[in-house]
Amino acid sequence: MFAVIRLRGTVDVHEKIKETLKMLRLHRRYHCVIIPDTPSYRGMLQVVKDYVAYGEIDAETLALLLRTRGRLVGDRKVTDEYVKERTGYGSIEEFAKAVVDGKASLKDLPDLKPVFRLHPPRKGLKNIKWHYPKGSLGYHGPEISKLVYKMR
């Protein structure tokens, strides 16, 4: 599972990149989506690597995203009761672990919005023109958790 965060806007951007960002549902800066690790998604990430930060997400970070930024239809927060009622898992943490392990999917929560609207990063980004580790763009690997935590 990859967490993909859009860090740059679309002014003077090539049409192919705009379309790929639209397919990933990354319409605005600081929007985040969780996608599976498939060859087609990897190709899409290769196209937009100069506009997003992405990396493998762990269960703890996914649980943090669901608890703080996860929204249901009607702008309601995701709660442990809702997860228990809809999926049978006891808490958000258990559900996040099952999603990362591949036993469940985010689609198991039917009213969950697919995009997480994040806060701008606390203490700012390194640079949005250079790639990681010198800047903030591109592939972060497991270090994407630090960026997600800054944007919680």
N, C-alpha and C positions, 0 to 999 in steps of 0.2 A: 504494500500500500504506500502510495506517495501522497504527501501533503504538498500542494502547489499554491503559492502565494504570489499574486500579481503585485509588482513593485513600481512599475512605470506606466505612464499613460499612453494614449494612442495618437498623439499629434505627430504628423509626418511619419507614419508607420506604413510599411508595405501592406498591401491588401491581403496577401496570404497570411501574414502574421495576425492581422485583425480578425480574419475568419477563424483562424485556429484558436485564438483567445475566446472568440464567441462560442466555438464548439466546446471549449473547456468550461464555459459558463463564468469566465473571469471578465466581467463587464466593466469593473471599476478597480481602482487601486485599492490595495489592502483587502481584497476578497480572497478567500481560501477555499479550495475544494479538495476532497479526498478522492483519489482515483486508484484503480487497481494497477498492478504492474504487468501490463501486457505490451506486446510489440507495437501495437497501433498507438497506444498512449505514449510509449517511449519516443516514437517518431514525432508525435505532436509536441512533446516536451523539447525535442531537439530543435524544432522550428521556432519555439518561443523562448528559448533559453536566455535571450538577451533582455527579456522583459519580466521574467518570473524568478523566484527562488523555489527550489523543490528538493525533496529528500525523503528518505524512508521515515515513516512515523511509527512511534511505539505506542503501546496501549495506554501508558500514563498520560502522554500528550494528547491522544485522541479523547480520553476521558475528560481532560481539562478543557479541550475545545467544545465537547458536547455540553459540559456543565456550564461554562461561562458564555459561550457564543452560539450554542445550538438553539435554533428557534423552530417552533412548530407553526403551522398555518394559523394565522390570527395573532402572530407575534407573541406566542406564549413560550415560556422557557421549557426546556427538557428537564424532567424531574425523574427521580428514582421510581416513583409510583407509576408514571407513564411508561417507563421502560419495562417495569415488572408486569404491568397490565398487558402490554402489546407483544412482548417477546418472551416472557417467562424468566429472563435473567433477573437476579435479585437487585442489581444496582447498575448505575451507569458504568462503573469501573469493570464489572463482570462482562457487560455487553461490549465495551471497548476491547477487552482482551479477546473475546470471541471474534470480533470483526478483524482484528489484526491477525489472529490465527487462521482465519478463513472459514470458521464455523458459522458465522453470521454475516449479514450485509447491512449497510446503512439503510438499504431499502426495506428492511424489516420493520423500521419505524415509518409507517406510511405517511404521516403528516410532517416529517422532518424536511426542512428546506435544504437543498443540496449545497448551498453556498453559505460559508461562515463569514460574516462581516467583521473584520478584525479592527482593533484600535491601531492608530499609527504607532510604530515602535517606540517604546520608552527609551530615552537617551539616544534616539535616532538610529539610522542605518550607517554602515561604514561608507558605502559609495554605491550609487545606482548606475554607474557606467562601467564598473569593473566586475570581474567574476570572483567568486569565493576562492580563496580565503582573503584576497586583497580587498574585495568589495563584497556586495551582498547578493549579486545575481548568480544564477546558475545552480549547479548541483551542490548541495550541502551534505548529502549523506545523512547519517543520524544526527548531525549537528543542527538540522532544521528545527529540532525541539527547542533549542535556545532561542531562535528567532520567533517561533510561535509563542513561547513564554513571554518574550518582550512585548508581543502584540496581543496578549490575552484580554 
